[in-house]
Amino acid sequence: MNQKEAVLFLRDQPYKFGHLVGFTKLGSLHNDWMRKMIAGKEDFTLQAHRGSYKTTCVSVSLALMMILLPTRRILFVRKTDDDVKEIVKQVRKILLTQQIQYFVHTIYQVDLRLTVDNATELSTNLSTDTKGTSQLMAMGIGGSITGKHFDVIFTDDIVNLKDRKSPAERLKTKDVYQELQNIKNPGGRFVNTGTPWHPEDAFTLMPEPEKWDCYTTGMLTEEQIEDLRRSMSPSLFAANYELQHIASENALFTTPPQFTDNPALLRDGICHIDAAYGGEDYTAFTCGRRSGDTIYLYGRLWNRHVDSVIDICIDEAQKLMCAPVLCETNADKGFVAREIAKKGLPARTYAEKENKYVKISTFLRKWWGSIVFLKGTDREYINQIMNYTEDADHDDAPDSAACVCRYFDRRSGDTYVSLFG
């Protein structure tokens, strides 16, 4: 094999190189993935089911890029620092194989040596960088990237189960991904691999993914697929193997919400505020009106103290001409109601005596098929309802919506006195 043949072999048939170093289950599909990772010019997003060897493809691609493109500076990012170390370790093993030595000697007429070799960085004697920057650097999403710049940024499984369960984690992952954009060199690119976990996760910021679920890769038999389906919850199987988002199997709300773009349908309704006083709780605000057998709702949600959003709530209520605002007094002894009243909007207080889960599963679930949301309702407000279970981390939006539904459920028709003339 001459120099040109060696280069073309590694570039065009990386899966065959994978076979040489022990990854014998790589096939033509993996070859296509790796060619896009190694030689692609545009950003590339790959979503593939668990057990599809996508991370193996990343490891082989990283090693081959260090050989074929030694001037490129590569950043590899996973969820945590510990997550990246196993990949760096695997890339190191590939670089130390006799097979890679053969190709390096054929292409460059030198013996390959690692000049930087630790748990998070690798570099070889093929690098000509005068600044001392390693060819490959790896880190978790919490790592510092200040002052660093890269030609290629790989993200692998930066979205995981935490992102499904926690809005704060989703926001953190999105913030990190957006920050990574700032350290990509001009002409650089992203390669993103992983599994989607939530409709609003960081994949929404990435290019449209190439998707390969368990039915299309041909890597799993029907029997294996059924065994996997039986071994885990429906929502976990859907995310890991079908690359789909479905509500948790314990979720109360499984049918998609309905929407309207007519705000007049909310006029002369009422409002409810579920106040947060710090920590991870959310302040939820709901406007609602019943018309016959339909309840129209509009919802806002903030991960903020109620003090900081009272003015926004009042403004929303006045725009939609909804009043009064129902305020629970169990936690604040009427503080929020008094603040709202001071600002000129009627408020009514009540002491909550009903179990939250019972209230949500009784009133919100009863009316769910007859609820129509006003477009503009916060997406996270809807998500919190759709992901609600008895043990959900956050329940402020479904609690507020349930309180509005309970109010209308205990009254007949839509005969309410307008407070706006």
N, C-alpha and C positions, 0 to 999 in steps of 0.2 A: 504494500500500500504506500503510495507516495503522499507528499504533503497535501496536494489538492484533494485527493481521494479521502484522506483522513478528515479534513475539514468538512467536506460534503457529507461524509458518513455521520459525523457527530451532529451536524446541523439538520440533516434531512431524515435521519433514521435514529433519533435518540432512544427510541424504545429498544432497538437492537443493542445499543450500548448498555441500556438498563439490564438486558438479559446477561450481558457479559459480567456485570458486577453483582448479579444475584437476584435481580428483580424480574423473575421469569414470567410473572403474570401480566406484565405490561403488553398491550396489544396495539392494533392500528389506531384505535380511538385515542389511547394515551399518547401515541405518536403525534397525532394532530394537536392535542392539547399542548404538548411540550414544544412543538414547533412554533406555536403561537406565543408561548412564554419566552422562548429563546430568541427567536428572530422576528417577532411581531413589531410593527411600527406604532400601532395604536394601543390605547388602553384596552385591556382584556379582562372581562369578568366571567368566571366559571363557577356555576353552581352544580354540584354533583352529589349523589347520595353517599351516605356513609358506606365505607368499604369499597369505594370505586377507585382507590389508589390515587386520588388527586393530590394528596400531600406527598406521596412518593414521587409523583411527577414533578412537584415543586422542588424536592430535594435534588433529583437528578438534573433538573433544569438549572438550578443555582450552581451546581458544580460545573456543568458544561459552559455556562455563561462566563464563569471565572476563567475557563480555559480559552474559549473562543473569542471572548470580548474582555480581555484583561484590563482595559482602561476604564470600563464601566464601574461606577460605584453603586452598589446594590444595598438597599435596606430591606430587611425581612421583619415583618411585624406580626405578632400574634397577641392573644388576649393578655397574657402575663409573661413576666420574665422567665419563669420556669418552663412555660410552653415552648419558648423559642430554643431553649438549650438542646432539646432532643433533635431538632431539625439541624442545628449547627453541627451537632455530633454526627449526624448521618451524612451531611455534606463532607465533613472532615474524613470520614471513612472512605467515601468515594474517591476523594482526592489522593488518598494514600494507597489506592489499589495499584497493582501492577498494570492493569489495563489502562488506567488513565496515564500512567507513566509512559506507556508505549505511544499513546497518541500525542502526548506533549513532546516527546523526543522526536517523533516523526514530523510534527508541525514546526517546532521551534529549535530542534537540535540541542536541547538542554534537558537536564534532569529537573523534575519538578520538586521544589522545596516550599514548605510553609514558612513564611517569614513572620506572620502573626498567627497565633494559634491559641485561642482561649475559648471560654464557654459562649461568648457573644460576638466574637470577631474572627475572621479568617482572611488571610492574604497570602499570595504566593510570589515567588521570584519573577513571575511574568509581569507583575505590575511595575509600571514606570512612574508612578505617582511620586512627586517630589515633596508633597505636603505630609506624607506619612499616613494618608487616609487608607483604611483597610478596604479591600475589594468587597467584602461582605460584612455588614454589621446587622445585628439582630437585637430586637428589644420588644418588651411588652408595651401595651398602649399607654401605660403610665410613665414610660421613660422620657427623659429629656431629649429634645431634638433641637434645642436652641443652637444656632450657628452651624448646623449640619446641612449638607446638600447632597442629593443623590440623583443618579441618572435613571434608575429603575427602582420602584418601590413595590414590593410584594406584600400583600396583606392576606393572611391565611387564618380563617376561623376567628376573626376579630369579633364576629357576631356569634353569640352562643345562648344557652338557656337563660343566662342572667338578663339578656336583652329582651327576652320574651316576658319575663316576670316583672322587670323593673323599668319604669319610664326614665328614672334617673340614670340607669345604666345605658339605656338607648341614647339618651342625650350625650352622655360622656363619650360613648363610642363615636357618635356622629361628630362631636367637637374635635376629637383626635383625628378622624379621617380628614376633616376640613383643614386642620392644621398641617397635615402631611402634604397637602397641596402646595403649601408655601415653601417646602424644602425640596420640591422636585425641580431639577435643573431644566432650563429651557430645552425643549425637544425631548424631555424625559417622558416616562410613561409609568402607568400603574398596571399591575397584574393582581387581580383580586380573586381569591378562591374561598369557598365555604358553603354554608348551608343557611338558608333564610329561616328566621325564627319569628318575625313579627312584621305586620304590614308597614310599620313605621320605623323599621330598623335601618342600620347604616347602608344597606344595599340600595335604599332609595336615592343615595347620593352617587352611586356608581353607574357606569354604563350598563345598558341593557344586558343582562347576563345570558350566556349560553347555558342552557339547562339540560341536564341529563339525569332523569329520575330512574328509579329501580326497574322500571318497565322498558326503558329504551337503551340502556347500556349493554344489555345482554350478559351482564356479569353474575346475575343471580337467577337461579331457577325458580319456577313457580312455587315449588315446595319450600325453598329457602325464604322466599318472600312471605309466604304464609306463616312460616315458623317465626320470622321476625315480627310479623303483625301480631301474632299471639303473645309474644314475649314482652310487649310494651303497650303503653296507653295509645289510644287512637291519635291524640294530638302529637305525641312524640314520634309515632311512626310517620304521620303526615309530614312533619317538618324534616325528619332525617332521611326519609326514603322517597317521598312523593314530592318534596320541595314545595309543599303547600301550607298555607296558614288555615288552621281550623280552630274553632273555640275548644277550650279544654273540655274533656269529657264530662266534667262536673259543672260546666257552665250552664246557667239558666237560660241564656239568650243565644240561640243558635241560628235564627233566621236573620238575614240582613235588615238593617233599618231602612225606613222609607223617608223620603225628603220632599220638601216643597221649597220653592223660591219666593213664596208670597208672604211677606211679613204681616200683611193685614189680617191674616188668619189668627195671629196672636193677640190682636187688639182686645183690650178689656179682660185680659187674663190676669193671673196672679204670678207671684214670684216666690222663690224659696232660696235661702242661702244656707249652705253647710260650711261653717267657718272653721278655718285652721288657725292654730295659735303657735305655729312653729314646728320644728322637726320635719319629718317626711310627709306629713299630712297635706292634703290639698284643700283649697277653698273651692267649692263648687257652687255655681249660681245657675238657677233654672227659671225660665219663664215658661208658663204653660196656659193653655186655654182649651176647654172642652167644647166641642160642637157636636151634639148628638152622640154618636158612638165613636167619635174620633177625638183623641187628645193631641193637640199640637204642642211641641216642646222646642225650646231653644236653650242650649247649654253652653256654659263657659267653665273652664277649669284652670286653676293656677296653683303651682307648687309654691305658694307664698302665704304669708300671714294675712289674715282677713283685713287688717288695718290698711294694707297697701292696695287693696282692690275695691274697697267700698265705693269709691267715687265711680269706678268703672261699672260696677253693678247698677248703681243708680242711673247712670247714663244709658245703659242698655235697657233698663226698665222703662225709662221715659221715652226712648226711641220707639219701643214696641207698644207703649201705652199699657203697661201691665202694672197692677198694684192691687192690694198691698204686698209687702214682702213678709213671708212667714219666717220667723226666726226662733230656733230652739233656744231655751234658756238653761238647759241642764249644765252647760259648761261655763257660761259667762254671766249668768244672772241677769240677762237682758241688756248687756253692754252693746252688742251689735244693733239691736232694735233701736236703742236710744240714739246711737250715732246716725242711723239711717233717718230716723224721725227728725233729728236736728237739721238734716240737710233737705228736709221738705218732702220726703216720700213716706207715705203711710207704712207702718210696720205692725205686725201682729205677732205676739209671742205665744209659745206653747211649751209645755213640759213633755218631753218625749218619754213615753212609757213602754213603747213597743220594741221588741227585739229587732235589731237591724236586719238580720237575715230573713226573719219571718216577714217583715215589712216589704223587703225587696222581692222576695219570692212570692208574696201574696199580691201586692198591688202593681208593681212594675211588670212582673211576669204576666199577670192577668191581662193587662192592657197592651202588652208589647206589640201584638199583631195589629193594634188599632192606633198606634202612635206614629205620628208623622213629624219628623224633625225639620226645623227651618235650616236651610242651607246657610253655612257660616257657623253652625255649631262646632265647637272645638273638636278636632279629630281625636284628641286624647280623651275627651269627655265620652265620646262614643266607644273608644277602645276600652276604657275602664268598665263600661257596662258590658260589652261583649266578652270581656275576660273575667267577669265576676264569677266567683265561686264562694262557698261558705268560708274558705280559708284564704281568700284573696288578700294580697298585701295592701291594696288600696280600694276603697269602696265609696269614696265621697260622691262621685257622680251618680252611681246607681242609687245611693241613699237619698240624694236631693231629688232625683227624678221620681223615686218611689213616693216621697212625701207629697209631691205635686199630684201624682196619680191618686194617692189616698184621699187628698182633699176633694178631688173631683168625683171619686168613686162614691163618696159618702154624700154627694149632692146629685140631684137629678137634673138632666138637661143642661142648658147653657144660659140660664137666666141669672145673670150677674149684673150688679149695678156698676155702671162705668164711673170711674173716678177721674176721667179725663174729659168729661163733657161730650 
